[in-house]
């Protein structure tokens, strides 16, 4: 195959990670394919030519979107100019559906289009399926039920499994991290994963920390670690956490190591819930957003849960403390019960094994890479 140029676009930390793994896998089987990217540090490390850093893009809810509209318009203009000035053989959209679907419409199939990591149209705003069908040539999905969903609408879709199965591994043993943090091996450890967006950390971390303060009233020997996102400034975590009298450390870019030392986790809804399930760690989901955004968004959601672990299981395996229910007293009450009753935690872990089985087999990024390469071959201009 002759040299090919692909533009790949993501907008959040999880998308950046999955996009980078896809790029690395494509390069292994087709080094002649070159990538230009809108993304973060992971895509930059994978050797893409970067045209935009996504660090300031992430939003939650309508009002956060409105505040950042000028940035989104500027990015859209930049991408369309890039498409005009250079010849690309395909574009890969990775998650980030609010922006990517509008961009796909603006591009209007002027070049072949691939979508990797499906917009959650099965959960809310199913009307978007018409737009996806019209402007996306190839869907690559992570869950078997998503393949069935898109196939029902006559779309070209392939299920590759979940790339987290290859990624979720601690980088150090439990004792080493506990020693590094000067944590006791005999105390109970709670890991806090308050999200990868500034707005999430600001709204949800105080709830998590107040919950831990209440737990500490019952369980004296308690230590907490915050898994810090590289996307959020240290000073935000420090300003919030200094108000609480806890044995507490903040650790950057070591989410799996933080999960590994945990007896219990408090997690913002998102990819981290699957990561905890894969690592067999008992956890609760906590989520809060701007009240008006929540009231506008909630009626559009067609599934009974927000955690993908519960959605995949079609039942409540982990508790979800959402919006008005995200109360430290309720969270602490649940956490104390789990920490004191090992059977409850074990039941949860047994269910996690079933969830893991639904994620397919290892090698998702490699399978997705083969789909991309075959797609490019099938879309090569035919010789006259």
N, C-alpha and C positions, 0 to 999 in steps of 0.2 A: 504493500500500500504506500502511495506517495505521501509526502508530509501533509498533515492535516492541522488545521487551527480550530480550537474549540474555545468558546467563551463560557465560563462557568460562574454562576451567580448564587450567592447565599447571603443571609442577613443576620445570622445569630451564631452564638458560640457552638451549639450542637451541630448546626448546618456546616459550619467551617470545618469541624472535626470530620464529619462524614464525607464532605466534599474532598478534603485532603486525602483521606484514605482511598477514595475512588480514583483521584488523580494519580496517586502512587501506584495503584493497581493497574491502571490503564498503561502507564509508562513501562511497567514490567513486561507487558505483552505486546505493546506497540510504541516503542520509544520515539517513533517518527511523529507521534501526535504531540502537538504543543498547546499549552493552555495559557489563556489570559483570564484573570480572575477579579471579581468583586468578592472580597472575603476578609478573613482575619489572619492571625499569625500562623495558624496551621497551614493554610493554603500557601502563604508566603514561603514557609519552610519546605513545602513540596516542590518548589521551583517554578511556580507560576509567575508570569509577568503580571504584577499587581497594578490595577488602575484605580482602586478605591479601597480604603480601610473601613470596615463596617463597625468599628468600635462604638461610634455614637448613634447607630441606627436603631437599636432595639427599643421596642415600644410595647406598652400594655394598654389596651383599651382605646376607645375613640379619641379621648382628649389628649393622650400622649401622642397619638398619630397626628392630630391637628397641630400640636406644637412643633412637630418635626416635618410638617409638610414641605417647607422650602427645601429641606435637605433631600427629601424623596424626589421632588421635582428636579433638583439639580443632578441627582444621581441618574434619573431616567434620561435626562438630556445628555449626560456624559456617555451613557451606554449606547444610546442611539447614534451619537456622533462617532463613537468607536466602531460601530457596525457599518457606518457609512464610509469611514476612512480606511478600513482594513477588510480583507476578505476572510470570513469565517466559514467553516464547513458545517458547523452545528452550534447550537447553544444548549447548555444544560442548566436548568433551573433546579435549585436544591431547597426544598421546603419554602419558608418565607413567602407564603402564598399571597398575602395582601398586596405586596409589591410585584412579585413575579408574574402573577396572573394578569395584572394590568399591563405589564411590560410585554408579555406574550401577545396580548391583543394588539398593542402598538406595533410590534414586529410583524404580526399578521402573516406568519409562515413564509416570510421572505427568505428564510433559511430553515433547515430541518431543526425540530425542537424536541428535546428530551426533558421529562420531569422526573427527578430522583427524590424520593421521600414525599409521598403524596400529601397534598392539602387534605385536611381532615373533613372533607365534604360529607362523609358518612356520619359525622357527629353534629355538624351544624351547617346551615346555609347550603343545602343540597342543590339549590339553583345554579351554583357555580359549575356543576358538572357539564352544562351545555357549553360554557366558555372553554372548559378544559378540553372537551371533545373537539371543539372547533379549532383551537390554536395549538394543541399539543399532539405531536406525532407518535410519541412513545412514552408510556408510563413505566417506571421501574419502582415497585412497591416492596415494603418490608414485611407485610403481613399477608397471610393467605386469604383472609376475609376481604382485604382490599382488592386483591386480584379478582375475586368473584364479583365484587361491587362494580368495578370498572368494566369487566367483561360483559356484565348485564347491559351496559350502555353501548356495547359494540366497540370498545376502545382496544387499541393494541397495547397490551399490558403484560409485564412479566414480574413474577414474584421471585425475589433473590434471597429472602431471609433478612435477619437483622444484624448489621455490622457490629453492634455492641458485644455480640458473643465472642468476637476476636479481640475486642478492645479492653473489656472490663477485667483488668488484672492488677493487683497491687504491685508497686515497684519495690517495696521493702517489706520485711517480715514485721509482724505485729510488735514484737519486743523492741525492735530497733526504733520504730516510730514512738512508742511509749517512752523509751529512754530519751530520745531527742526532745520530746515535749516536756520531759521531767514529770511525766504522769505515773501514777501508781498502777502496778499490774493488778492490785487487789480492789481498786475502786471501780465503780460502774462508769462507763463512758457513753455519752450521748453525742452523736455527730449531728451538726446542723448544716443543712444544705439550703440556703435561702435564695437560690436562683442565680442567674447570670446577668440579670438586668439591674440597673441602679434602682429603678422603681420597685422591683420585687424586694430587693434587700432592704430598702428604706421602710417598706410597709410590713414585711413579714418577719424580718430578723427580730424586731422588738417583741413580737408575739412569741417567737421561739424562746428567746432569752427569759422572758417573764414566766413562761411555762417551766423552764429549767429551774428558775428561782423557787417556784412552788413545789416542784419535784424534790428539790434539795431539802425542803422542810420535813419531808418524810424519809428521804434516803440521804443521810448525811455525807456518806463517802461517794461523792459525785464529781465527775470532771467532764468538761464539754470542749469540743473542738469545732470550729467553724471552717467548713471547706470553702475557701475564698475563690471566687472566679477571677481570672486574669482580666476580664472585661470591666471590673468594678474597682475603683480606687481604694487603697488601704484606709485612707482617712475616713471613709464612710463607715466601714466596719468598726474602726476604733472609736469613732464618735458615738456610735450606738452602744457598743459593748461595754464601754467604761462606766456606764450607769448601773451595771449589775454586779453584785458581789458574788462572783462565781469563780471556780477554778477553770480558767478558760484560755484557750490558745486559738490563734487564727493561722491556718496553713494554706498557702497558695498552690494551686495547680496540682494537688495530690488528692483528688476526690476519692479515688479507689483505696488509697492508703487510709484515709479518714474513715471510710466505710468499714474497712478491714478491722479497725480497733474498736468498733462500736458494739455496744450491747443493745442499743436502740438508736433510731435515726428519726429526725424531724425534717421533712423534705417538702420543698416547694414543688407543686405539680410540674411534670415535664419529664425529660429524658432520665433524670436522676432516679425516678421511681422504678424504672426498668433496671437501672444499674444496681440499685439496692436489692431488687428481687433476684437478679442473676447471682449476686453475692450472698443471697440467703440471709439478709439482715432485716429484722422486724422494724417496721417504720409506720409513721402516719403522714398523711398529706395535709399540708396547710397552705391555703391560698387566699389572698386578699387583693383586690384591685380598687381603683377609684369607684365609689358607690354608684355614681350615675352611669359609668361605663358598665358596671356589673348589671344594673337594672336593664340597660339597653341590650346587653349581650345575652343574658341568661335565657330569655324566651326563644332565642334562636337555636339553643342547644337541644339536640334530639336524643341524646343518650343520658342514662340516669347517673353516670359517674364522670369525673374529670380525669381520674388516674387511669393511664393505659393498662395498668395491672388489673384493675377492676373491670375495665372495658373488655379486655381479652378473656377474663374469667366469667364474664356475664353475671357477676355477683360481687358483693362487698367482701373482699379479703382484707383490705387495709382501710382504716377509718379515714374519712375525708372531712377535715375541719375547714369549711369554705365560707368566706365572707363574714356574715353576721354570726356564724357558728365557730369562727376562728378565735375562740376564747381560751386564754391561758388556763383557767380553772378546769375547763372540760378536757383540754389536751393533757394537763398534768394528771388528772384523775385517771385517764386511760393509760398514760405512760407508767404510772406507779403500779397499776394492776399488772401490766405486761412485765415490768422489771421484777416484780415479786412472784410472778407465776410463770415458770419456765414452760409449762405445758401450753399456755396461750401462744407464746412465741414459737414453739415447735409446730403448732397447728398452722400458723401463718407460713412458716418455712416449707412445710409440705405442699401447700398450695402454690408457693413460688416455683417449686420443681415442675409443676404442671404448666405454669405460665412460660417457663424457660423452654419447655418442649414445643410450644407454639411459635417460637421465634425462628424455626428452621434449623439449619446446620451451620457450623462454622464456615467461613469463606464467603460471606455475603458481598464484601467489597470486590473480591475477585470475580464473582459471578456477575455483578453489576458492570464491571469493567468489560467483560466479554460481551455483554449486551450492547454496551456503547460502541465497541469496536465493530461488531457485526452490523450494527445500525449504520455506522459510517460507510462500511463496505457496500451495504445495500442501497445507500443513497449517493454513491459516486455517480458523477455524470456519465451517461452512456456514450461511448465513442460513436461518432457519425459514420 
